[in-house]
Amino acid sequence: MGKHVMQNLRAIFYFLLLVTAAFSAGAEPFSVGDVEAFEGTQVSGFLEVPAGTDAGSKIPITVIHGATPGPVLALLAGVHGYEYPPITALQSIRSEIDPTLLRGTVILVHVANLPSFLGRTIYYSPVDGKNLNRMFPGDPEGTLSQRIAHQITTKVIDQADYLIDLHSGDGNEALRPYVYMPVTGDTVFDQKIKGMAVAFGLDHIVIDTGPQYASGPSLFSDQTALVRGIPAITTETGQSGSNDPHWSELAKSGIWNVLRHLRMVPGVEVPNLGITWLTDYQVVKSPASGIFKPATKDGYTVTKGALLGVLVDFFGNEITKIRAPFSGVINYVISTPPVTKGEPVAMMSKIQGH
Ligand SMILES: [Zn+2]
């Protein structure tokens, strides 16, 4: 055989070797935008949010594609950019999950709302003044928050089998940890949601029956998943802008137990004992702009008419006292002075069976 023939045969041999290797490693990577991970690997990168009527942004994400096929769990952090513990928790999760032992795929959205995070704003984006968790499913032609929501909906939620949207008390909210457990009325579907809500391990679960299930835009990330047939919960761990490890550990241990519940990692689900089920949650809103002086604390149980706080004007004159609309538990209460008319001063729920 001539030299060229040998070279060609060798080239073909190495080509076949490469093809075989690619197939055995899982030929199809799992892609979220340009971030692609082959089976048994994890890759981090950015989901680009192109500029539109205002500047663009980017969303830091990690795709952990397990060695064995299984469900896709999407974990969103930083939808509100001042809610730090879930952001910290996902950084730990990224280094702790071993893709070679993972069944299925985990998509980590490290900071959904980078403009709000870097701008240190509560609730609203510093770019367009909008609340990202009221902008779903998003709009590619809209302002930045709407375009971020659109990217998360189409690139992350649409690929997920399960979703956890991880929040905490915002920079102004003293909050006792809880999970929002949506109830849709579909028994089989609701059992899947409940399985996640219980596995997350918090002892307060708010039964969430609406009103977001009305027709119209899905507004919330969890609702966006639900209308697509994807079980979803929203979790709240942390408060008042604190990034204390206690709060991020709470989020992290919740995620790990959901991973066990979904049989995506080895180990037995830790049972959640002693859950307090909460119903009829109500966000108590401020009747005027001014300064709120709380008279209660997160986690307290209060009776109907109990003083939640006093609203004063910018000179310190009392505008009104704000009282509990019913007997129940304080899920969160506003812990810093500024309030704008129509914004929350507290959230309360009734304790089921009381
Ligand atoms: Zn939030």
Residues whose N, C-alpha, C, O or C-beta is under 5 A from the ligand:
A	BS01	ZN	H80 E83 H167 S168
